[in-house]
């Protein structure tokens, strides 16, 4: 005796036209029939669907959530741009606070802020900015960071900003609302009952949480100080192949974070000319370090000095964007003066011995139009090994 199980179906239906029933615009009888889409067919469709469309479909159609959770999710770009802003592919999700004073007219500062979409920070019952972030920035399971301490937190600075701000805000209670704006045109406003950080955690959990299959992200950017995520990171994902992190006036304490420090390639942008390289470099032990600007002049001597005393693995590289020929010549002259033991291999390459096993090679690769890409690399000391 054989038994055939009925096919598993979803709540989605495929519409089919039949030639009987209601009449169409041409007078002919038409009847719309529906055929439930199979579970396997739905999963195949979801697998090819753009991530944001999947988020919206799953939110609007509870019947597809199970299939969505077991179907691998592919995201081209996931950029945690700020603690209130998330970019998935080309879609921006931004959280803000809208304020309306109770039984009083909004001051000009609040009116202007509301017209611009609200403020990006948490507020108290009077609509005033909450300056003490210590409790609100405690990491929860799944979070990454904080990468650096809060800036402008000196008591005098905080007090000055507080006095300037509160002078323009009435001391009456405020109705506050949390607003989610999506670049596609969608807006959602709810009562402000949780911090922006926790609201962002809820949003990322809604998108990424409870998934039974891996999430593939081709380009992951984490620009916020504290990344609020569900507990989804697999230890097998580390070390990451590539991490790009800001530095300079945004603080460079983040390079000491284990996620950043263990990355195979560390790319640093927004570099400040006043960066203290002697404090900065000890944290940089990545196999490859890239400066995404041309501010390498002040870094060359500290990098070589640090590597000469503390060493790095063979193959470790430090590069920047290309520079003009005259800057290349200035760097070569400075390196030659600072490290007289260096050997000029060519007009664009200097080899500085470290010990019998390793040497530091400073070279410049021409990329056309009188521009040259600087590279500092730890290499084998061939001159000693050949003796």
C-alpha positions, 0 to 999 in steps of 0.5 A, a space after each residue: 500500500 503506497 501513500 503520497 503526502 500532499 505537497 507543502 504549500 505557502 500562503 502565496 498563490 499563483 493566479 491563473 486565468 480561466 475562460 469561464 466565470 466573470 467577464 473581462 473588458 472585452 466581454 469574454 468570461 474570465 475566472 481567476 483561479 489560485 494555485 498555492 506556491 510550493 514551499 520549495 518554489 518559494 525558497 528558490 524565489 527568495 534565494 534570488 530576491 534582493 535583500 531589502 525586498 526580502 525584509 519587506 516581504 517577510 515583514 508583510 507576509 508572516 506565511 513566508 517567514 519560515 521559508 525566508 529564515 532557512 533560505 541563504 541571505 545574500 547582501 552585497 553591501 552592509 554598512 553600519 554607517 552610524 549608531 542610528 543609520 544602517 545601509 543595506 545595498 542601496 537602501 538607507 534605514 535611519 532612526 531619529 527622534 521627533 519632539 513636541 512640547 506639551 501645552 507649549 510652542 516648540 522653540 525654534 531649535 526643535 522646530 528646525 530639527 523636526 523639519 529636518 527629520 528629527 535628531 539622531 541622539 537620545 533625549 530626556 523627558 524634556 526633549 533635551 539631549 542625554 549627554 551621559 552615554 555610559 549606560 546606553 552604550 553598554 554592549 549586549 550579546 552580539 554587539 561589536 565595540 565600543 571601538 573608542 571612548 566618547 569624544 567631547 566628554 570632558 565635564 567642562 565641554 559637556 557643561 558648556 554644550 548643555 547650557 547653550 542647548 538648554 537655554 533654547 529649550 523650554 523646561 516642560 515635558 515633551 512628547 517624543 516619538 521614534 521615527 524610522 525613515 527608509 530611503 525608498 520612501 517608507 516612514 514609521 513613527 512610534 512612541 519613544 520608549 527605548 533608546 536609539 541603540 536598542 531600537 537599532 538592535 531590534 531592527 538588525 535582529 528583525 533583518 538578520 536574527 533567527 536565520 537557520 542558514 549563513 548570511 553572505 555579505 560581500 562588503 561589510 563596513 562598520 563605521 559606528 562606534 558600537 555595532 548593535 547586532 543579534 548574536 549571529 557572528 560565527 567564530 569561524 568567520 574570523 579573522 576577517 579578510 578585510 576591515 576598513 576603519 576610520 582614524 584621525 579625528 574620529 579616534 584611533 583606539 578602535 585599531 586595538 579591538 580584536 575584530 580589527 586587530 585580527 583582520 588580514 587586511 586593515 584599511 585606514 581612512 580619514 587619517 589626521 596629520 596630527 596622529 601620534 604614530 608612536 602610540 598608533 603603530 604598536 596596535 597595528 599587527 595586521 599582515 597588510 595595512 593600507 592607508 586610504 589617502 596619501 598622508 604617508 610622509 609622517 608615517 614612514 620613519 615611525 613605521 620603519 623604527 617600530 618594525 626595526 625594534 619590534 619586528 613583524 612577520 615576513 610579508 607584512 606590508 604597509 602601503 598608501 595611495 600614490 604620491 607625486 615624484 617629489 614627495 617620493 624623493 623627499 621620503 627616500 632622502 629622509 629614510 637614507 639619513 635616518 637609517 644609514 645602514 640602508 642599502 640602495 637597491 635601486 633609485 626607488 628601493 631601499 633595503 634596511 637590514 634588521 637582523 640576519 633573517 629579515 630586512 625592511 624594504 621601502 619601495 615605490 611602484 610607478 603607476 603612471 603620470 609621475 605618481 608612485 605607490 609607497 610600500 614598506 614590507 618586511 622581507 627575508 634578508 637575502 644578503 645575510 642568507 647568501 653568505 
